Amino acid sequence: MARKKGNNAAAGKKDDFNAQKGVEWGSKKKPQRVFTLTNILTVIGILVAFLMLYLLIFVDESAAKREQAEERKRKRREKLEQETKIKEFEFKYTEEQEMDALTEILQAEDDEIKVVVFDYSEDAPERPGRGRIKPKYLWKRYERIAKSLRTKELFKRYDDEDLPAIYRFDCSEAGQLLCDRVVGDKAPHAMLFKNKRPRAFPDEVKSDKQILKHLYEMMQPAVSYQESIEDVENFISDVEETIRVMFYGNERGPLDAFTQAADVLRDYGKFGRSRADDVLKRFSDDPNDVVVKLYRKFDDSPVTYNGALNAESLKDLVDWVRTNSLPLLSEFSPANHQKFQKRGLPIVWLHVDSTEDVTDRILEEAKELAKEYYGKMTFTFIDGVVNSQVAKNIGSTSMPQVLILDGSEEVKDDIDGDMPKVSIKGSIDKWEKRNSGDGGGFDDDDDDDDDDYYADDDLDDIPDEDGDREL
């Protein structure tokens, strides 16, 4: 009993010792907690740091790129708007002229080529059969042409002062009177002037390129010199597109008249001259005298001019070239029609059917009449199979038919296929009788009507705003 007590006392002391030392006896451990406040705060701090780093590196960079992209888009948009914005058209190479200033320019004693562009600075007046025309349209076109005169290779060898001068004239309001007198109802319209004479652009000259080429040709001498026999042969053989006229000789007076005529007739053909002895012996009928010959691809060729060659006979030479520049009888074409009009002779229209056998006889006998009326009337025929609309436009109602539309009294008769020449001659006699004494017919003094065209002062004063002067 006493020993048992002793053992219990010893055990109690041992437990007290162990408790004091913090020692646990046995193999079982107490588990540690993971989700402590410290651990949670640490993880959150790491995540926040990572998020800040991501925002700093990636998000800020993307935002900057987006801003840069938006800025580029804005600049491109502004540039596009600037490029497409309608700018005020600037005229640098053409000059607008008032009426008095234009009159002085056109009456200047020089041989410069001048182009006057008649256009409207405001809306053009309404004309029957014509739509709305934009103001300044033709002005702007000739501004581009004037610029091309200074930039195209064709004109590189010319100084600015040697180039054709292009002037603008405003047909609006006060300028309407002048435009009506000069170009009629054609405005907007451009006219050439040289040596105080107005000249129309040929009908076939339409594009800017064609206008530039025509102006270049106008700048060249009206008469080219052919030095050798080979040069002359090449010159007179090239008659597919237009006639060729040669002056053989060296007399100053006749040559001056020939040169003036050539300048007037630039649209009709090419003009050349030669004074070489071997050329004169080869081509001239009389090497000791002046000879003018016209070469063509139709009818008889060459044709020799038999009239005088001086200032007084200038009109005779011009009329001779005009008359011989077309066949005695030619088929209608737009190009020929313009020459018919410049020829200034009454036109005998023959409307025929090319599929009918009688047509050959009609044209053959009409050509005989054309020889009889050489220099008095122009003969042309319309093939109703090909150009039915043209025939309709001139008022023809059947085939074969003859029409003479000049003068106050027109003639329209069917052609008798059994006697074509008699039939056509009867229509000409009828037209002459109806129109004699009223500007038609063949009065002896008809030629006097055109004398003013060849006078030195062809361009009178341009009318002022009150219309006191005439063109």
C-alpha positions in Angstrom: 0.0 0.0 0.0 2.8 2.3 1.0 4.6 1.3 -2.2 1.6 2.0 -4.3 1.3 5.5 -2.9 4.9 6.0 -3.6 4.5 5.1 -7.2 1.5 7.4 -7.6 3.5 10.3 -6.1 6.3 9.7 -8.5 3.9 9.7 -11.5 2.4 12.9 -10.4 5.7 14.6 -10.2 6.6 13.3 -13.7 3.4 14.8 -15.2 4.2 18.1 -13.6 7.6 18.0 -15.1 6.4 17.2 -18.6 3.8 19.9 -18.4 6.4 22.4 -17.5 8.6 21.4 -20.4 5.7 21.5 -23.0 6.4 17.9 -24.0 3.6 15.7 -25.4 4.0 12.1 -25.2 2.5 9.9 -27.8 2.5 9.8 -31.8 -0.7 11.9 -32.7 -0.1 15.6 -34.0 -2.6 18.4 -34.0 -3.4 19.6 -37.8 -2.4 23.2 -39.1 -5.0 25.6 -40.8 -4.3 26.7 -44.5 -6.9 29.4 -44.9 -5.6 31.7 -42.4 -6.0 35.4 -42.6 -2.4 35.8 -43.3 -2.4 33.4 -46.2 -5.5 34.9 -47.8 -4.1 38.5 -47.7 -0.9 37.2 -49.2 -2.7 35.6 -52.2 -4.8 38.7 -52.7 -1.7 40.9 -52.7 -0.1 38.7 -55.3 -3.2 38.7 -57.6 -3.5 42.5 -57.3 0.2 42.9 -58.2 -0.2 40.6 -61.2 -3.3 42.5 -62.3 -1.6 45.8 -62.0 1.3 44.4 -64.0 -1.0 43.1 -66.7 -2.9 46.4 -66.9 0.4 48.3 -67.1 1.9 46.1 -69.8 -1.0 45.0 -72.0 -4.1 47.1 -71.4 -2.3 50.5 -71.6 -0.5 49.4 -74.7 -3.8 48.3 -76.4 -5.4 51.6 -75.5 -2.5 53.5 -76.9 -2.7 51.5 -80.1 -6.4 52.2 -80.4 -5.8 55.9 -79.9 -3.1 55.8 -82.6 -5.4 53.9 -84.9 -8.2 56.4 -84.4 -5.8 59.3 -85.0 -4.7 57.7 -88.2 -8.3 57.2 -89.3 -9.1 60.9 -88.5 -6.1 62.1 -90.5 -7.0 60.0 -93.5 -10.6 61.2 -93.3 -9.4 64.8 -93.2 -7.0 64.3 -96.1 -9.8 62.7 -98.2 -12.2 65.5 -97.4 -9.5 68.0 -98.4 -8.8 66.2 -101.7 -12.5 65.9 -102.6 -13.4 69.3 -101.5 -14.5 71.4 -104.5 -12.0 74.2 -105.0 -12.5 77.5 -106.8 -11.3 77.1 -110.3 -8.3 79.3 -111.0 -7.6 80.7 -114.5 -3.9 81.2 -115.0 -3.4 80.9 -118.8 -6.4 82.7 -120.2 -7.6 86.2 -119.8 -11.1 87.6 -119.6 -11.6 90.7 -121.6 -14.3 93.4 -121.7 -15.8 94.4 -124.9 -13.6 97.5 -125.7 -10.4 95.7 -124.8 -11.3 92.7 -126.9 -12.1 95.0 -129.9 -8.6 96.5 -129.6 -7.0 93.1 -129.4 -8.7 91.7 -132.4 -8.0 94.8 -134.5 -4.3 94.8 -133.8 -2.1 94.8 -136.9 -0.3 91.5 -136.4 -0.6 87.9 -137.6 -0.9 86.3 -134.2 -3.4 83.5 -133.6 -6.1 84.5 -131.2 -8.9 82.3 -129.8 -11.9 83.9 -128.2 -14.0 81.7 -126.0 -17.6 82.9 -125.7 -19.2 81.5 -122.6 -21.5 82.4 -119.7 -20.3 83.2 -116.2 -23.9 82.5 -115.1 -26.6 80.2 -116.3 -26.9 80.3 -120.1 -30.3 81.3 -121.6 -32.6 78.5 -122.5 -32.6 77.5 -126.2 -35.1 75.2 -128.0 -33.7 71.7 -128.1 -30.8 72.4 -125.8 -30.4 71.3 -122.2 -28.9 73.2 -119.3 -25.3 74.2 -119.8 -23.0 74.6 -116.9 -21.6 78.2 -116.5 -17.9 78.6 -117.5 -17.8 75.0 -118.9 -16.0 76.0 -122.2 -13.8 78.6 -120.3 -12.5 75.8 -118.1 -11.9 73.5 -121.1 -9.8 76.1 -122.9 -7.9 76.9 -119.8 -6.7 73.3 -119.9 -5.9 73.7 -123.6 -4.0 76.9 -122.8 -2.0 75.0 -120.2 -1.3 72.2 -122.6 0.2 74.7 -125.1 2.9 75.3 -122.5 3.5 71.7 -121.5 3.1 69.5 -124.5 6.2 68.4 -126.4 4.7 69.7 -129.7 5.0 73.3 -128.6 8.3 73.1 -126.6 10.3 75.1 -129.1 8.0 78.1 -128.9 8.2 80.9 -126.3 5.0 81.8 -124.5 4.6 85.0 -126.5 4.6 83.0 -129.8 1.8 80.7 -128.7 -1.8 81.3 -129.6 -3.5 83.7 -127.1 -6.7 82.5 -125.6 -9.2 85.1 -124.3 -12.5 84.7 -122.4 -15.6 86.8 -123.1 -18.7 86.7 -120.9 -21.9 86.4 -122.8 -24.0 87.1 -119.7 -26.1 90.3 -119.6 -24.3 93.1 -121.5 -22.1 90.7 -123.5 -25.1 88.8 -124.9 -25.4 91.3 -127.9 -21.8 90.6 -129.1 -22.2 86.9 -128.7 -25.4 86.9 -130.7 -23.7 88.8 -133.5 -20.5 86.8 -133.6 -21.6 83.2 -132.8 -25.4 83.4 -132.9 -27.1 80.9 -130.7 -24.0 78.6 -130.7 -22.6 80.0 -127.4 -20.7 78.6 -125.6 -18.5 78.6 -128.6 -14.9 79.3 -129.5 -13.7 81.2 -132.6 -10.2 81.7 -134.2 -9.0 85.1 -135.3 -6.0 85.8 -137.4 -5.2 88.9 -139.4 -8.4 90.4 -138.1 -10.4 87.6 -139.8 -12.7 85.3 -137.8 -12.3 81.6 -138.6 -14.4 78.7 -137.3 -12.8 75.5 -136.1 -13.4 72.7 -138.6 -16.4 70.5 -137.8 -14.1 67.4 -137.5 -12.0 69.2 -134.8 -13.7 68.2 -131.5 -11.4 66.8 -128.9 -8.7 68.7 -127.0 -6.0 66.8 -128.8 -7.5 67.8 -132.2 -7.8 71.4 -131.1 -4.1 71.5 -130.1 -3.1 69.9 -133.4 -5.2 72.4 -135.4 -3.6 75.3 -133.5 -0.2 73.9 -134.2 -0.9 73.6 -137.9 -2.2 77.2 -137.9 1.2 78.3 -136.4 3.1 76.8 -139.4 3.7 78.7 -142.6 0.8 78.6 -144.9 3.1 77.6 -147.8 5.9 75.0 -147.4 9.0 75.1 -149.7 9.7 72.0 -151.7 13.3 71.9 -152.6 13.8 69.0 -155.0 11.8 67.0 -157.6 11.5 64.2 -155.1 10.0 66.6 -152.5 7.5 67.8 -155.0 6.5 64.3 -156.1 5.9 63.3 -152.5 4.0 66.4 -151.8 1.6 66.3 -154.8 1.0 62.5 -154.5 -0.3 62.7 -150.9 -3.9 63.6 -152.0 -5.9 60.9 -150.2 -7.1 63.2 -147.4 -6.9 66.6 -149.0 -5.9 68.6 -152.1 -2.4 69.9 -152.8 -1.7 73.3 -154.5 1.7 74.1 -155.9 3.2 77.5 -156.9 6.0 77.2 -159.5 8.0 80.4 -159.9 9.8 83.1 -158.0 8.0 86.4 -158.6 7.4 88.3 -155.4 4.0 89.8 -156.2 2.2 86.6 -157.3 3.8 84.7 -154.5 2.5 87.2 -151.9 -1.0 86.7 -153.4 -0.7 83.0 -153.4 0.5 83.0 -149.7 -2.5 85.1 -148.7 -4.9 82.8 -150.4 -3.2 79.8 -148.8 -3.6 81.3 -145.4 -7.3 81.8 -146.0 -7.7 78.2 -147.4 -5.8 76.3 -144.8 -8.8 74.0 -144.1 -9.1 73.1 -147.8 -5.7 71.6 -148.4 -1.9 71.9 -148.3 0.0 74.6 -150.2 3.6 74.4 -151.5 6.0 76.3 -153.7 9.3 75.8 -155.5 11.7 77.9 -157.5 14.3 75.2 -158.3 15.2 75.1 -162.0 14.9 71.4 -162.3 11.5 71.4 -160.6 10.2 74.2 -162.9 11.4 72.3 -166.0 9.7 69.1 -164.7 6.4 70.4 -163.4 5.8 73.9 -164.8 4.1 74.4 -168.2 6.3 77.5 -168.6 9.5 77.6 -166.6 9.8 81.3 -167.3 6.4 82.2 -165.9 4.5 81.7 -162.7 2.2 78.6 -162.7 -0.2 77.4 -160.1 -1.5 73.8 -160.2 -4.0 72.0 -158.0 -3.6 68.2 -157.5 -6.5 65.9 -156.4 -7.6 62.3 -156.4 -10.8 62.9 -158.3 -11.9 64.2 -161.7 -9.1 65.7 -163.8 -5.8 66.3 -162.1 -3.8 68.4 -162.0 -5.8 71.6 -162.8 -4.0 74.7 -163.8 -5.1 78.2 -162.6 -5.4 80.6 -165.6 -6.3 83.8 -163.8 -4.1 86.7 -162.7 -2.1 86.5 -159.5 -2.1 89.8 -157.6 -3.8 91.5 -154.7 -6.7 92.4 -156.8 -7.4 88.9 -158.0 -7.0 87.2 -154.6 -10.7 86.4 -154.5 -10.6 84.7 -157.9 -7.8 82.4 -156.7 -9.6 81.6 -153.5 -12.8 80.8 -155.4 -10.9 78.7 -157.9 -9.4 76.6 -155.1 -12.7 76.2 -153.4 -14.5 75.2 -156.5 -11.9 72.6 -157.5 -11.5 71.2 -154.0 -14.6 69.1 -154.5 -15.6 66.7 -157.3 -18.1 67.9 -159.9 -20.5 65.5 -158.3 -19.8 64.0 -154.9 -21.7 61.9 -152.4 -22.9 63.8 -149.4 -20.8 63.5 -146.2 -20.6 65.9 -143.1 -17.0 66.9 -144.1 -18.1 67.7 -147.7 -21.2 69.6 -146.5 -19.0 72.1 -144.6 -17.0 72.7 -147.7 -20.3 73.1 -149.7 -21.3 75.9 -147.3 -17.9 77.6 -147.5 -18.1 77.4 -151.2 -21.1 79.7 -151.1 -22.9 78.2 -154.2 -26.5 77.0 -154.5 -26.6 73.2 -153.8 -28.4 70.8 -156.1 -29.4 67.8 -154.0 -30.0 64.5 -155.8 -31.8 61.8 -153.7 -31.3 58.4 -155.4 -31.6 54.7 -154.7 -28.2 53.0 -155.2 -30.0 49.6 -155.7 -31.8 50.8 -158.8 -30.3 50.4 -162.3 -31.4 53.9 -163.4 -29.3 55.5 -160.7 -26.0 55.2 -162.7 -27.6 57.0 -165.6 -28.9 59.8 -163.4 -25.5 60.4 -161.8 -23.7 60.3 -165.1 -26.0 62.9 -166.7 -26.0 65.0 -163.5 -22.2 65.1 -163.8 -22.5 66.6 -167.3 -24.8 69.3 -165.8 -22.3 69.9 -163.1 -19.7 70.7 -165.8 -22.1 73.2 -167.4 -22.8 74.9 -164.1 -19.2 74.8 -162.9 -18.5 77.7 -160.5 -22.2 78.5 -160.3 -23.8 75.5 -158.5 -22.6 72.6 -156.3 -23.9 69.1 -157.1 -24.2 66.3 -154.5 -26.2 63.1 -154.2 -27.6 61.3 -151.2 -27.9 57.5 -151.3 -31.3 56.9 -149.8 -30.4 53.4 -148.8 -27.5 54.5 -146.6 -28.5 58.1 -145.6 -32.2 58.0 -145.5 -32.3 60.2 -142.4 -30.2 62.9 -144.2 -32.7 62.8 -147.1 -35.5 63.2 -144.7 -33.8 66.1 -142.9 -33.6 68.1 -146.1 -37.2 67.4 -147.0 -37.0 64.7 -149.6 -40.1 62.6 -149.9 -39.3 60.1 -152.8 -36.5 58.7 -154.9 -35.2 59.7 -157.4 -35.7 63.4 -156.6 -33.9 66.7 -157.1 -34.0 69.5 -154.5 -32.6 73.1 -154.6 -33.2 74.6 -151.2 -31.2 77.9 -151.5 -33.0 81.2 -152.1 -36.5 82.3 -151.0 -38.2 79.8 -153.3 -37.2 76.2 -153.0 -37.6 73.5 -155.7 -38.4 69.8 -155.2 -39.2 67.7 -158.2 -39.2 64.0 -159.0 -36.5 63.0 -161.6 -37.7 61.4 -164.8 -35.5 58.2 -165.1 -36.0 58.2 -168.9 -34.6 61.7 -169.3 -32.6 62.6 -166.2 -30.6 65.5 -167.6 -33.6 67.2 -169.1 -35.5 66.7 -165.8 -32.8 68.1 -163.6 -32.1 71.0 -166.0 -35.8 71.9 -165.9 -35.7 72.0 -162.1 -32.6 74.3 -162.2 -34.4 76.6 -164.7 -37.5 76.7 -162.5 -35.4 77.6 -159.4 -33.5 80.3 -161.2 -36.7 81.9 -162.5 -38.3 81.8 -159.1 -35.3 83.4 -157.3 -34.0 85.8 -159.9 -33.9 89.4 -158.6 -34.2 88.5 -154.9 -30.7 87.3 -154.1 -31.0 83.9 -155.9 -30.4 82.9 -159.5 -27.1 83.7 -161.3 -27.0 87.5 -161.5 -23.8 88.8 -162.9 -22.9 90.9 -159.8 -23.4 88.0 -157.3 -19.7 87.8 -156.7 -19.6 91.3 -155.4 -21.4 90.1 -152.2 -18.2 88.5 -150.9 -15.8 91.4 -151.7 -15.7 92.5 -148.1 -14.3 89.2 -147.0 -11.0 89.9 -148.7 -10.7 93.6 -147.8 -8.0 94.7 -145.5 -10.3 95.8 -142.7 -12.5 92.7 -142.5 -13.1 93.1 -138.8 -15.0 96.3 -138.1 -15.6 97.6 -134.6 -17.3 95.1 -132.3 -20.6 96.5 -131.1 -20.7 98.2 -127.8 -23.3 97.6 -125.2 -25.8 99.9 -127.0 -25.2 98.1 -130.4 -23.9 101.3 -132.1 -21.1 99.4 -133.9 -21.2 96.4 -136.1 -19.0 93.4 -136.6 
